[in-house]
Amino acid sequence: MKVQDLLEIGETGPLPFVGMGLVTLAVPYVMPSLRPQMASLLKASARLFLEAELGADNALTDRLVDASVDALMSIAPQTTKDEREHRTDRELDRFFVRARAGAHRRGFDHADAARRYHKHLSRFERALKSAQERAGSGHQQTFDRALHRIAHERLTHASAERRADYPSTNSSRV
């Protein structure tokens, strides 16, 4: 969640939040006896906000994972191997795009977005392994391909993260 999203909450715009922020800052200086209560109120508010943010993020991740696993389960085992691979790859590509977009949209910075994306991949992998145990042998190839692609995506994403963390040494200096 970004600061702009916080300011757009409600129909009245950012004015009430700015006013409440100024009151929150001014009251402890005007009435020093209220400082401990204001501190505990701010801590409780921050705790509730973080809990709601994490709960919403987990629910969105679970919904995306469930929809993707259901889509993979709907791939018929009677289809040809090429068709099954094509449909599996298409569903996985949709998951990767949606997970990456959601992680970057809800991430506070680049590192947080990478952590959220890794969480998406982990939950998807766990759900696939669980569904693989319940599914019949006809879906085995679909799940094996999906798990292999997730492992490949993890490696690709991790190496891209490492490249982004280290600046290029070949840059020209003036």
C-alpha positions in Angstrom: 0.0 0.0 0.0 1.4 3.3 -1.0 0.9 6.8 0.6 -1.2 7.9 -2.2 -3.6 5.0 -1.6 -3.9 6.0 2.1 -4.7 9.6 1.2 -7.4 8.5 -1.3 -9.3 6.5 1.4 -12.8 7.9 1.9 -14.8 10.2 -0.3 -13.7 13.4 1.4 -10.1 13.1 0.3 -6.9 13.7 2.3 -8.2 16.6 4.4 -9.5 14.5 7.4 -6.2 12.5 7.6 -4.1 15.6 7.5 -6.3 17.2 10.2 -6.1 14.0 12.4 -2.4 13.9 12.0 -2.0 17.5 13.1 -4.2 16.9 16.1 -2.3 13.8 17.0 1.0 15.8 16.9 -0.4 18.9 18.7 -2.3 17.3 21.6 0.7 15.8 23.4 2.5 19.2 23.4 -0.6 21.1 24.6 -1.5 18.5 27.2 1.7 16.6 28.3 -0.3 14.3 30.5 -1.8 12.7 27.5 1.5 11.6 26.0 1.4 8.0 27.3 -2.2 7.5 26.1 -1.4 9.0 22.6 1.7 6.7 22.3 -0.4 3.6 23.1 -3.1 4.8 20.8 -0.6 5.2 17.9 1.0 1.8 18.6 -2.4 0.1 18.6 -3.4 1.9 15.4 -0.2 0.9 13.7 -0.7 -2.7 14.8 -4.2 -2.8 13.5 -3.2 -1.3 10.2 -0.4 -3.8 9.7 -2.6 -6.7 10.7 -5.2 -5.7 8.2 -2.6 -5.2 5.5 -1.1 -8.6 6.1 -4.5 -10.3 6.3 -5.7 -8.7 3.0 -2.4 -9.6 1.3 -2.7 -13.2 2.4 -6.3 -13.5 1.3 -5.4 -12.1 -2.2 -2.5 -14.4 -2.5 -4.6 -17.4 -1.5 -7.3 -16.5 -4.0 -4.8 -16.2 -6.8 -3.2 -19.5 -5.9 -6.5 -21.3 -5.6 -7.7 -20.1 -9.0 -4.4 -21.1 -10.6 -4.5 -24.6 -9.0 -8.1 -25.0 -10.1 -7.2 -24.0 -13.7 -4.4 -26.5 -13.7 -6.7 -29.2 -12.4 -9.2 -28.5 -15.2 -6.6 -29.4 -17.8 -7.9 -32.8 -19.1 -5.5 -35.7 -18.9 -7.0 -37.1 -22.2 -5.5 -34.2 -24.3 -2.3 -34.7 -26.2 1.0 -34.1 -24.4 1.7 -30.9 -26.5 -1.7 -29.5 -25.8 -1.4 -30.2 -22.1 2.0 -28.6 -22.0 0.8 -25.5 -23.9 -2.2 -25.1 -21.5 -0.1 -25.6 -18.5 2.5 -23.0 -19.6 -0.3 -20.6 -20.4 -1.8 -20.9 -16.9 1.6 -20.6 -15.3 2.4 -17.5 -17.3 -0.9 -16.0 -16.2 0.0 -16.8 -12.6 3.5 -15.4 -12.8 2.3 -12.1 -14.4 -0.5 -11.7 -11.9 1.7 -12.5 -8.9 4.5 -10.2 -10.0 2.0 -7.4 -10.7 0.3 -7.8 -7.4 3.5 -8.0 -5.5 4.8 -4.8 -7.1 1.5 -3.0 -6.6 1.3 -3.8 -2.9 5.0 -3.7 -2.1 6.4 -0.8 -0.3 9.7 -0.9 -2.2 11.6 -3.2 -4.5 12.8 -5.6 -1.7 9.3 -5.9 -0.3 7.9 -6.6 -3.7 10.5 -9.3 -4.2 9.6 -10.8 -0.8 5.9 -10.8 -1.6 6.5 -12.4 -5.0 8.6 -15.1 -3.4 5.7 -15.7 -1.0 3.3 -16.1 -4.0 5.6 -18.7 -5.5 6.0 -20.6 -2.2 2.3 -20.8 -1.6 1.6 -21.8 -5.1 4.3 -24.6 -4.9 2.8 -25.8 -1.6 -0.7 -25.8 -3.0 0.5 -27.7 -6.1 2.2 -30.4 -4.0 -0.9 -30.8 -1.9 -3.2 -31.0 -5.0 -0.7 -33.4 -6.6 -1.2 -35.9 -3.8 -5.0 -35.8 -4.2 -5.0 -35.8 -8.0 -4.9 -39.0 -10.1 -2.0 -40.1 -12.2 -3.5 -38.4 -15.3 -2.5 -35.0 -13.8 1.0 -36.1 -12.8 2.7 -34.6 -15.9 0.9 -31.3 -15.5 1.9 -30.9 -11.9 5.5 -32.0 -12.6 5.8 -29.4 -15.4 4.3 -26.7 -13.1 6.6 -27.5 -10.2 9.6 -27.5 -12.6 8.5 -24.1 -14.0 8.1 -22.7 -10.5 11.7 -23.8 -9.6 13.0 -22.2 -12.8 11.1 -19.0 -12.1 12.6 -18.9 -8.6 16.1 -19.2 -10.0 15.4 -16.6 -12.7 13.9 -14.2 -10.3 16.7 -14.6 -7.7 19.4 -14.1 -10.3 17.6 -11.0 -11.6 17.4 -9.7 -8.1 21.1 -10.2 -7.6 21.9 -8.4 -10.8 19.7 -5.5 -9.8 21.4 -5.2 -6.4 24.9 -4.9 -7.9 25.6 -1.9 -10.2 27.3 -2.6 -13.4 31.1 -2.3 -13.3 31.2 -1.6 -17.0 29.6 1.8 -16.8 31.7 4.6 -18.3 32.9 7.3 -16.1 33.2 10.9 -17.1 
